[in-house]
Amino acid sequence: MKLKFHNLIKNKLRAKKNKVPLKIKKNQIYILPTRPGFIFLLVVLVIFAGSFNENNNMGLLFSFFLFFIFLFSTRETRNSILDLKINSIKIENSFAFSKTKVEFNLLTNGKEKKAVKINLKDKFVKIEFLKNNLNINAKLFIDSKARGIYRCPVFKISSSFPYGIFKSFAYFYSDEKQIVYPSPSKTPIPLTKLKSLMEIQGKTKDKNKDEDEFKGLKNYVKGDNIKRISWKSYSKGLGLFIKDFNEEKSFDKIIIYFDKLKIENLEKKLSKICKTILELEAEGLKYGLEIKQIKIPPNSGPKHQKICLELLAGYDDE
């Protein structure tokens, strides 16, 4: 029953297009009593019943006063998140079954806010104080699912400030995608299999030719092969240089062929390729990836690695 109610709320808010950037309005806020709120109401009813039975006017007045506080707190609790603006949601890419960082950018356009909580199931981040007209970033770490590309989960923002008798809350989401890479295997593809699984660009040709002839030194650029760094020049305080040759050596540019990796289990195969990409990137080698009709030419760097891993994340065998 709880799951059906939750899905109903999710569908309702998506129909209302409750997505960021979002300024929370009155009709988007739900209010429910908290456990202390139910206890408070029960105490009020007991005082009222006892005072009415004993014809105690002071007791009746006191119960009416407490009941007024109970009703008044609904307005104050609603205002604790009213007009709060959620500017953006940023979901970091992550590996399967690890932690994913979600960053929210919030802004108050009215009164200062206190004790605001953003959560997804049992994971939450609490913001104790939000100053007026001041942007603030809040970080929440959630559990990643299996490999794939998912829609942004539905988050809940809530507060029980100031009395703790009621809790006001609202749901929101965004068009941001949650991309989950395959979980890297413990070991990459062995080097002995690289020749059969990967096409080596710029193979060494005739040994009599001077294609591997040393040309000189050139300035190091991020992404260059770290194995070619001239440590001798660096130790002399001349700066960071790499050795330049006419032709690149074997394994400087590699293409990983998905179909040539003979592993029956799809997820194990993707995990193996994922680990290999991470290792090649760490070594400063240039690598490419070919899956079915999609070809990513050899390159290196964080952006290139991200493109390759995203291709693995969204791979569908069907």
Legacy VTK file of the C-alpha trace (Angstrom):
# vtk DataFile Version 3.0
C-alpha trace
ASCII
DATASET POLYDATA
POINTS 318 float
0.000 0.000 0.000
2.854 2.349 0.892
4.578 1.619 -2.434
1.394 2.345 -4.383
0.925 5.631 -2.528
4.539 6.597 -3.231
4.141 5.811 -6.948
0.906 7.808 -7.006
2.693 10.829 -5.562
5.543 10.431 -8.078
3.157 10.268 -11.021
1.187 13.229 -9.703
4.223 15.455 -9.326
5.562 14.489 -12.759
2.172 15.397 -14.225
2.499 18.800 -12.547
6.022 19.140 -13.961
7.508 19.637 -10.516
11.070 19.718 -11.778
13.954 22.043 -11.105
14.400 24.933 -11.282
11.508 24.928 -8.865
10.095 27.471 -6.429
8.000 25.604 -3.885
4.413 26.867 -3.752
1.537 26.215 -1.375
-0.197 23.674 -3.593
3.007 21.608 -3.808
3.401 21.180 -0.052
2.029 18.258 1.957
1.626 18.468 5.754
1.321 15.531 8.154
1.571 15.274 11.961
4.782 13.808 13.332
4.884 11.189 16.107
5.359 13.900 18.772
2.450 15.716 17.079
0.139 12.739 17.583
1.250 12.489 21.215
0.651 16.224 21.676
-2.862 15.934 20.228
-3.599 12.925 22.441
-2.535 14.901 25.540
-4.789 17.804 24.488
-7.748 15.434 24.090
-7.088 13.852 27.504
-6.937 17.294 29.160
-10.115 18.351 27.360
-11.983 15.152 28.296
-10.907 15.357 31.944
-11.727 19.049 32.235
-15.107 18.588 30.552
-15.963 15.677 32.843
-14.976 17.632 35.972
-16.456 20.886 34.649
-13.069 22.575 35.073
-13.105 25.842 33.096
-9.379 26.486 33.482
-8.609 23.039 32.132
-10.917 23.610 29.176
-9.285 26.957 28.399
-5.861 25.367 28.624
-6.864 22.533 26.254
-8.267 25.102 23.783
-5.009 27.054 23.986
-2.948 23.929 23.270
-5.232 22.990 20.387
-4.788 26.498 18.941
-0.995 26.008 19.057
-1.491 22.660 17.314
-3.426 24.310 14.462
-1.174 27.376 14.296
1.916 25.186 13.901
0.625 23.936 10.525
1.045 27.429 9.068
4.512 27.909 10.546
5.683 24.484 9.428
4.412 25.072 5.899
6.317 28.378 5.763
9.536 26.524 6.664
9.874 25.382 3.027
7.460 27.770 1.274
9.101 29.887 -1.501
12.315 27.920 -1.185
13.882 27.718 -4.653
15.760 24.657 -5.886
17.930 25.929 -8.725
19.624 22.748 -9.888
20.454 19.112 -9.249
23.813 17.727 -10.334
24.310 13.959 -10.244
27.869 12.694 -10.605
28.570 9.633 -12.729
29.573 6.656 -10.618
30.377 2.959 -10.760
27.788 0.272 -10.102
26.948 -0.451 -6.454
29.058 2.431 -5.139
28.181 5.870 -3.758
26.851 8.620 -6.028
27.236 12.281 -5.085
24.218 14.490 -5.704
24.618 18.258 -5.333
21.674 20.619 -4.858
21.754 24.386 -5.287
19.180 26.154 -3.084
18.076 29.771 -2.734
15.681 31.464 -0.288
13.588 34.247 -1.785
11.676 35.097 1.361
12.268 34.435 5.024
15.273 32.622 6.390
14.845 28.850 6.577
15.977 26.471 9.289
16.301 22.694 9.712
15.549 21.803 6.084
16.194 18.198 5.086
16.582 16.658 1.609
16.376 12.896 1.384
16.031 9.885 -0.860
14.688 6.921 1.105
16.990 6.534 4.144
19.758 8.825 2.821
19.483 12.497 3.762
21.327 15.777 4.153
20.197 18.356 6.702
20.688 22.105 6.244
20.508 23.809 9.614
20.287 27.400 8.377
19.523 29.127 5.082
20.075 32.882 4.922
17.773 35.060 2.873
18.779 35.626 -0.798
21.854 33.440 -0.446
22.703 30.440 -2.626
23.844 27.321 -0.843
25.064 23.936 -2.109
24.044 20.757 -0.310
25.611 17.351 -0.998
23.854 14.025 -0.637
25.461 10.605 -1.167
23.113 7.894 -2.414
23.607 4.243 -3.355
24.199 3.523 -7.038
22.157 0.862 -8.786
23.356 -1.637 -11.362
24.998 -0.428 -14.562
22.789 1.752 -16.744
21.391 5.201 -17.461
18.515 6.215 -15.193
16.102 9.091 -14.866
16.700 11.436 -11.958
15.232 9.940 -8.768
12.425 11.736 -6.963
13.806 13.606 -3.940
11.886 14.893 -0.944
12.525 18.187 0.824
11.002 18.540 4.279
11.054 20.394 7.579
9.350 20.068 10.971
10.539 23.464 12.173
9.677 25.213 14.502
7.655 22.991 16.882
8.215 19.492 15.550
4.472 18.786 15.735
3.953 18.731 11.964
6.208 17.943 9.035
5.826 19.770 5.720
7.323 18.182 2.624
7.393 18.417 -1.175
8.737 16.204 -3.959
10.940 17.300 -6.853
13.121 15.918 -9.650
14.994 17.107 -12.735
15.923 16.050 -16.272
19.442 15.226 -15.075
20.432 11.648 -15.924
22.062 9.302 -13.462
24.790 7.429 -15.358
26.173 4.329 -13.655
29.313 2.759 -15.129
30.033 -0.980 -14.913
31.788 -2.005 -11.742
35.504 -2.438 -12.627
36.780 -5.995 -12.387
39.736 -6.764 -10.140
42.106 -7.241 -13.063
42.241 -5.695 -16.573
42.588 -7.649 -19.821
46.008 -9.389 -19.638
48.738 -7.911 -21.822
49.160 -11.275 -23.523
45.652 -10.905 -24.977
46.013 -7.304 -26.075
47.400 -8.258 -29.490
44.384 -10.413 -30.308
41.784 -8.114 -28.774
43.126 -4.704 -29.729
44.320 -3.135 -32.932
47.678 -1.470 -32.442
48.041 1.812 -34.287
51.477 2.808 -35.585
53.076 -0.638 -35.440
56.849 -0.694 -35.785
57.767 -1.454 -39.371
61.087 -2.379 -40.873
63.810 -2.249 -38.255
66.201 -0.801 -40.843
63.994 2.273 -41.202
64.488 5.103 -38.799
60.824 5.469 -37.790
61.786 5.137 -34.123
64.640 7.600 -34.497
64.960 10.014 -31.593
64.023 13.534 -32.722
64.573 15.529 -29.535
62.682 16.857 -26.544
59.383 18.714 -26.430
57.324 20.265 -23.649
55.136 17.860 -21.684
51.400 18.264 -22.299
48.737 16.643 -20.135
47.798 13.345 -21.760
51.283 12.573 -23.126
52.778 9.171 -22.383
54.412 9.474 -18.966
56.836 6.703 -19.884
58.526 9.111 -22.294
59.256 11.790 -19.700
62.908 12.845 -19.717
63.744 12.529 -16.025
67.343 13.478 -16.738
66.283 16.953 -17.906
63.833 17.246 -15.012
66.545 16.393 -12.459
68.687 19.211 -13.883
65.884 21.692 -13.239
65.230 22.347 -16.943
61.517 21.562 -16.696
59.244 18.702 -17.709
59.956 17.360 -21.217
59.151 14.176 -23.120
61.222 12.323 -25.679
59.937 12.777 -29.221
60.227 10.070 -31.892
59.313 9.992 -35.566
56.778 7.233 -34.973
54.978 6.166 -31.818
55.805 2.803 -30.339
53.506 -0.145 -30.172
50.664 0.069 -27.676
50.732 3.867 -27.700
47.377 3.807 -29.507
44.988 0.962 -28.855
41.477 0.116 -30.001
39.486 -2.251 -27.806
37.234 -4.524 -29.838
34.191 -5.517 -27.790
33.291 -8.536 -29.952
36.783 -10.042 -29.753
36.691 -10.399 -25.983
35.463 -13.971 -25.455
33.559 -13.663 -22.191
30.000 -15.022 -22.247
28.648 -13.059 -19.287
27.868 -9.549 -20.539
28.384 -7.744 -17.219
31.713 -9.474 -16.627
32.842 -8.459 -20.104
31.863 -4.821 -19.540
33.578 -4.845 -16.136
36.756 -6.199 -17.714
36.757 -3.514 -20.409
36.006 -0.850 -17.786
39.021 -1.890 -15.722
41.193 -1.953 -18.859
40.152 1.596 -19.798
40.997 2.826 -16.288
44.411 1.166 -16.456
45.204 2.516 -19.932
44.196 6.013 -18.842
46.403 5.747 -15.765
49.331 4.707 -17.975
48.821 7.715 -20.238
48.198 5.552 -23.310
45.867 6.515 -26.137
42.998 4.082 -26.535
39.778 3.735 -28.493
36.687 1.574 -28.243
34.568 -0.201 -30.828
31.197 -1.692 -29.857
28.957 -2.900 -32.674
28.561 0.047 -35.060
29.971 2.652 -32.657
33.638 3.583 -32.997
35.495 5.899 -30.628
38.923 6.830 -32.089
42.043 6.578 -29.903
42.650 9.413 -27.484
43.253 9.982 -23.791
42.225 12.318 -20.991
39.275 12.611 -18.560
36.748 13.626 -21.240
37.719 10.727 -23.503
37.566 8.288 -20.595
34.105 9.593 -19.683
32.842 9.068 -23.261
34.086 5.456 -23.290
32.657 4.637 -19.860
29.290 6.198 -20.732
29.145 3.977 -23.815
29.684 0.955 -21.568
27.042 2.199 -19.112
24.372 2.518 -21.791
25.209 -0.676 -23.686
22.199 -2.867 -24.464
22.829 -6.312 -25.945
19.385 -6.295 -27.574
LINES 1 319
318 0 1 2 3 4 5 6 7 8 9 10 11 12 13 14 15 16 17 18 19 20 21 22 23 24 25 26 27 28 29 30 31 32 33 34 35 36 37 38 39 40 41 42 43 44 45 46 47 48 49 50 51 52 53 54 55 56 57 58 59 60 61 62 63 64 65 66 67 68 69 70 71 72 73 74 75 76 77 78 79 80 81 82 83 84 85 86 87 88 89 90 91 92 93 94 95 96 97 98 99 100 101 102 103 104 105 106 107 108 109 110 111 112 113 114 115 116 117 118 119 120 121 122 123 124 125 126 127 128 129 130 131 132 133 134 135 136 137 138 139 140 141 142 143 144 145 146 147 148 149 150 151 152 153 154 155 156 157 158 159 160 161 162 163 164 165 166 167 168 169 170 171 172 173 174 175 176 177 178 179 180 181 182 183 184 185 186 187 188 189 190 191 192 193 194 195 196 197 198 199 200 201 202 203 204 205 206 207 208 209 210 211 212 213 214 215 216 217 218 219 220 221 222 223 224 225 226 227 228 229 230 231 232 233 234 235 236 237 238 239 240 241 242 243 244 245 246 247 248 249 250 251 252 253 254 255 256 257 258 259 260 261 262 263 264 265 266 267 268 269 270 271 272 273 274 275 276 277 278 279 280 281 282 283 284 285 286 287 288 289 290 291 292 293 294 295 296 297 298 299 300 301 302 303 304 305 306 307 308 309 310 311 312 313 314 315 316 317
